[in-house]
């Protein structure tokens, strides 16, 4: 998933939970799915930011170098402007881009056969 090209809104959006829960049949399961995906996205964003900022790290920085590093500031601002991971995950769920399964439900279906 390329979170940089997402069509998720930058601000919070009110969503109808009953329509979101139609696919799973349970509001709490839907929230759990979106929450787990949001954690994955958050981890990806954090690792990407750390990787980009690590290019600027040096062990002998003076105070002047820290305050004058414009590229580092621009990278940080870019990541701050991205939609929150929970908004990205919710948009992915609505668009049907998240694969999920419930092993306990699959187990029940196998026993019914």
C-alpha atoms as an extended CHARMM CRD file, in Angstrom:
* protein
*
       113  EXT
         1         1  UNK       CA              0.0000000000        0.0000000000        0.0000000000  PROA      1               0.0000000000
         2         2  UNK       CA              1.3350000000        3.3690000000       -0.9700000000  PROA      2               0.0000000000
         3         3  UNK       CA             -0.0390000000        5.6400000000        1.7180000000  PROA      3               0.0000000000
         4         4  UNK       CA              1.3150000000        8.6610000000       -0.1510000000  PROA      4               0.0000000000
         5         5  UNK       CA             -1.2020000000        8.1880000000       -2.9700000000  PROA      5               0.0000000000
         6         6  UNK       CA             -4.2470000000        7.4770000000       -0.8400000000  PROA      6               0.0000000000
         7         7  UNK       CA             -7.5570000000        9.2020000000       -1.3980000000  PROA      7               0.0000000000
         8         8  UNK       CA             -8.3060000000        9.2510000000        2.3310000000  PROA      8               0.0000000000
         9         9  UNK       CA             -9.5460000000       12.5600000000        3.7160000000  PROA      9               0.0000000000
        10        10  UNK       CA             -7.1470000000       14.6320000000        5.7930000000  PROA      10              0.0000000000
        11        11  UNK       CA             -9.8550000000       15.4580000000        8.3490000000  PROA      11              0.0000000000
        12        12  UNK       CA            -12.1120000000       13.2220000000       10.3870000000  PROA      12              0.0000000000
        13        13  UNK       CA            -15.1910000000       11.9660000000        8.5480000000  PROA      13              0.0000000000
        14        14  UNK       CA            -18.4050000000       10.7700000000       10.1830000000  PROA      14              0.0000000000
        15        15  UNK       CA            -19.2600000000        7.3000000000        8.9160000000  PROA      15              0.0000000000
        16        16  UNK       CA            -22.3500000000        5.1450000000        9.2520000000  PROA      16              0.0000000000
        17        17  UNK       CA            -21.1610000000        2.2190000000       11.3670000000  PROA      17              0.0000000000
        18        18  UNK       CA            -24.0460000000       -0.0150000000       10.3720000000  PROA      18              0.0000000000
        19        19  UNK       CA            -23.1370000000        0.2340000000        6.6920000000  PROA      19              0.0000000000
        20        20  UNK       CA            -19.4800000000       -0.3980000000        7.5580000000  PROA      20              0.0000000000
        21        21  UNK       CA            -20.4430000000       -3.4770000000        9.5660000000  PROA      21              0.0000000000
        22        22  UNK       CA            -22.4810000000       -5.0710000000        6.7740000000  PROA      22              0.0000000000
        23        23  UNK       CA            -19.5120000000       -7.0290000000        5.4660000000  PROA      23              0.0000000000
        24        24  UNK       CA            -18.5870000000       -8.5950000000        8.8160000000  PROA      24              0.0000000000
        25        25  UNK       CA            -21.9670000000       -8.5200000000       10.5180000000  PROA      25              0.0000000000
        26        26  UNK       CA            -20.4060000000       -7.1100000000       13.6850000000  PROA      26              0.0000000000
        27        27  UNK       CA            -19.4770000000       -3.5020000000       14.4490000000  PROA      27              0.0000000000
        28        28  UNK       CA            -16.7230000000       -4.5000000000       16.8740000000  PROA      28              0.0000000000
        29        29  UNK       CA            -15.1090000000       -6.8700000000       14.4040000000  PROA      29              0.0000000000
        30        30  UNK       CA            -15.1120000000       -4.1060000000       11.7960000000  PROA      30              0.0000000000
        31        31  UNK       CA            -13.4720000000       -1.6790000000       14.2160000000  PROA      31              0.0000000000
        32        32  UNK       CA            -10.8760000000       -4.3310000000       15.0970000000  PROA      32              0.0000000000
        33        33  UNK       CA            -10.0420000000       -4.8830000000       11.4210000000  PROA      33              0.0000000000
        34        34  UNK       CA             -9.6720000000       -1.1590000000       10.7550000000  PROA      34              0.0000000000
        35        35  UNK       CA             -7.6280000000       -0.7350000000       13.9550000000  PROA      35              0.0000000000
        36        36  UNK       CA             -5.1940000000       -3.5150000000       13.0620000000  PROA      36              0.0000000000
        37        37  UNK       CA             -4.7050000000       -2.0930000000        9.5840000000  PROA      37              0.0000000000
        38        38  UNK       CA             -4.1860000000        1.3940000000       11.0600000000  PROA      38              0.0000000000
        39        39  UNK       CA             -1.4260000000       -0.0240000000       13.2930000000  PROA      39              0.0000000000
        40        40  UNK       CA              0.2720000000       -1.5710000000       10.2470000000  PROA      40              0.0000000000
        41        41  UNK       CA              0.0750000000        1.7180000000        8.3300000000  PROA      41              0.0000000000
        42        42  UNK       CA              1.3740000000        3.6480000000       11.3250000000  PROA      42              0.0000000000
        43        43  UNK       CA              4.3650000000        1.3300000000       11.5870000000  PROA      43              0.0000000000
        44        44  UNK       CA              5.1030000000        1.6900000000        7.8570000000  PROA      44              0.0000000000
        45        45  UNK       CA              4.9420000000        5.4900000000        8.0580000000  PROA      45              0.0000000000
        46        46  UNK       CA              7.1660000000        5.5600000000       11.1390000000  PROA      46              0.0000000000
        47        47  UNK       CA              9.7850000000        3.3140000000        9.5270000000  PROA      47              0.0000000000
        48        48  UNK       CA              9.7320000000        5.3790000000        6.3360000000  PROA      48              0.0000000000
        49        49  UNK       CA             10.1510000000        8.6260000000        8.2700000000  PROA      49              0.0000000000
        50        50  UNK       CA             13.0040000000        7.2110000000       10.3550000000  PROA      50              0.0000000000
        51        51  UNK       CA             14.7360000000        5.9420000000        7.2190000000  PROA      51              0.0000000000
        52        52  UNK       CA             14.5000000000        9.3470000000        5.5270000000  PROA      52              0.0000000000
        53        53  UNK       CA             15.6130000000       11.2740000000        8.6120000000  PROA      53              0.0000000000
        54        54  UNK       CA             18.5080000000        8.8980000000        9.2180000000  PROA      54              0.0000000000
        55        55  UNK       CA             20.1170000000       10.2490000000        6.0380000000  PROA      55              0.0000000000
        56        56  UNK       CA             20.5590000000       13.5510000000        7.8430000000  PROA      56              0.0000000000
        57        57  UNK       CA             21.9290000000       12.1920000000       11.0930000000  PROA      57              0.0000000000
        58        58  UNK       CA             25.5340000000       12.7310000000       11.9210000000  PROA      58              0.0000000000
        59        59  UNK       CA             27.1940000000       12.2520000000       15.2290000000  PROA      59              0.0000000000
        60        60  UNK       CA             29.0080000000       15.5860000000       15.2730000000  PROA      60              0.0000000000
        61        61  UNK       CA             26.1170000000       18.0190000000       14.7610000000  PROA      61              0.0000000000
        62        62  UNK       CA             26.5180000000       21.5030000000       16.0360000000  PROA      62              0.0000000000
        63        63  UNK       CA             23.5010000000       23.5460000000       17.1100000000  PROA      63              0.0000000000
        64        64  UNK       CA             23.6880000000       25.6520000000       13.9540000000  PROA      64              0.0000000000
        65        65  UNK       CA             23.4430000000       22.5890000000       11.7240000000  PROA      65              0.0000000000
        66        66  UNK       CA             20.4180000000       21.2940000000       13.5870000000  PROA      66              0.0000000000
        67        67  UNK       CA             18.4140000000       24.4990000000       13.2110000000  PROA      67              0.0000000000
        68        68  UNK       CA             19.3820000000       25.1500000000        9.5700000000  PROA      68              0.0000000000
        69        69  UNK       CA             18.5530000000       21.7980000000        8.0360000000  PROA      69              0.0000000000
        70        70  UNK       CA             15.6410000000       22.8000000000        5.7860000000  PROA      70              0.0000000000
        71        71  UNK       CA             15.3610000000       19.4640000000        3.9700000000  PROA      71              0.0000000000
        72        72  UNK       CA             14.7830000000       17.6440000000        7.2280000000  PROA      72              0.0000000000
        73        73  UNK       CA             12.1250000000       20.1610000000        8.2090000000  PROA      73              0.0000000000
        74        74  UNK       CA             10.3490000000       19.7420000000        4.8610000000  PROA      74              0.0000000000
        75        75  UNK       CA             10.3240000000       15.9470000000        5.2000000000  PROA      75              0.0000000000
        76        76  UNK       CA              8.8660000000       16.2340000000        8.6940000000  PROA      76              0.0000000000
        77        77  UNK       CA              6.1860000000       18.6550000000        7.5000000000  PROA      77              0.0000000000
        78        78  UNK       CA              5.2620000000       16.3320000000        4.6490000000  PROA      78              0.0000000000
        79        79  UNK       CA              4.7000000000       13.4340000000        7.0450000000  PROA      79              0.0000000000
        80        80  UNK       CA              2.7130000000       15.6640000000        9.4000000000  PROA      80              0.0000000000
        81        81  UNK       CA              0.3440000000       16.5960000000        6.5420000000  PROA      81              0.0000000000
        82        82  UNK       CA             -0.4430000000       12.9740000000        5.6720000000  PROA      82              0.0000000000
        83        83  UNK       CA             -3.8560000000       11.6660000000        6.7520000000  PROA      83              0.0000000000
        84        84  UNK       CA             -3.8790000000        9.7960000000       10.0430000000  PROA      84              0.0000000000
        85        85  UNK       CA             -3.3840000000        6.0200000000        9.7570000000  PROA      85              0.0000000000
        86        86  UNK       CA             -6.8970000000        5.3770000000       11.0820000000  PROA      86              0.0000000000
        87        87  UNK       CA             -8.4000000000        7.5060000000        8.2820000000  PROA      87              0.0000000000
        88        88  UNK       CA             -6.3200000000        5.6950000000        5.6670000000  PROA      88              0.0000000000
        89        89  UNK       CA             -7.3570000000        2.3020000000        7.0780000000  PROA      89              0.0000000000
        90        90  UNK       CA            -11.0400000000        3.2790000000        7.1600000000  PROA      90              0.0000000000
        91        91  UNK       CA            -10.8650000000        4.4390000000        3.5390000000  PROA      91              0.0000000000
        92        92  UNK       CA             -9.1510000000        1.1820000000        2.5250000000  PROA      92              0.0000000000
        93        93  UNK       CA            -11.9150000000       -0.7690000000        4.2710000000  PROA      93              0.0000000000
        94        94  UNK       CA            -14.6440000000        1.2080000000        2.5200000000  PROA      94              0.0000000000
        95        95  UNK       CA            -12.9020000000        0.7290000000       -0.8520000000  PROA      95              0.0000000000
        96        96  UNK       CA            -12.5740000000       -3.0240000000       -0.2270000000  PROA      96              0.0000000000
        97        97  UNK       CA             -8.7610000000       -2.9940000000       -0.2860000000  PROA      97              0.0000000000
        98        98  UNK       CA             -8.3070000000       -4.8330000000        3.0250000000  PROA      98              0.0000000000
        99        99  UNK       CA             -8.2020000000       -8.6250000000        3.0640000000  PROA      99              0.0000000000
       100       100  UNK       CA             -9.4120000000      -10.1220000000        6.3260000000  PROA      100             0.0000000000
       101       101  UNK       CA            -10.7190000000      -13.4020000000        7.5930000000  PROA      101             0.0000000000
       102       102  UNK       CA            -12.0080000000      -14.8140000000       10.8520000000  PROA      102             0.0000000000
       103       103  UNK       CA            -10.5640000000      -18.2720000000       11.5920000000  PROA      103             0.0000000000
       104       104  UNK       CA            -13.2370000000      -19.0310000000       14.2080000000  PROA      104             0.0000000000
       105       105  UNK       CA            -16.0220000000      -18.4800000000       11.6680000000  PROA      105             0.0000000000
       106       106  UNK       CA            -14.1950000000      -20.6370000000        9.1220000000  PROA      106             0.0000000000
       107       107  UNK       CA            -13.8570000000      -23.3800000000       11.7520000000  PROA      107             0.0000000000
       108       108  UNK       CA            -17.6110000000      -23.2440000000       12.4170000000  PROA      108             0.0000000000
       109       109  UNK       CA            -18.3620000000      -23.5300000000        8.6990000000  PROA      109             0.0000000000
       110       110  UNK       CA            -16.0950000000      -26.5850000000        8.3430000000  PROA      110             0.0000000000
       111       111  UNK       CA            -17.8240000000      -28.3140000000       11.2580000000  PROA      111             0.0000000000
       112       112  UNK       CA            -21.2430000000      -27.6820000000        9.6900000000  PROA      112             0.0000000000
       113       113  UNK       CA            -20.2550000000      -29.6370000000        6.5720000000  PROA      113             0.0000000000
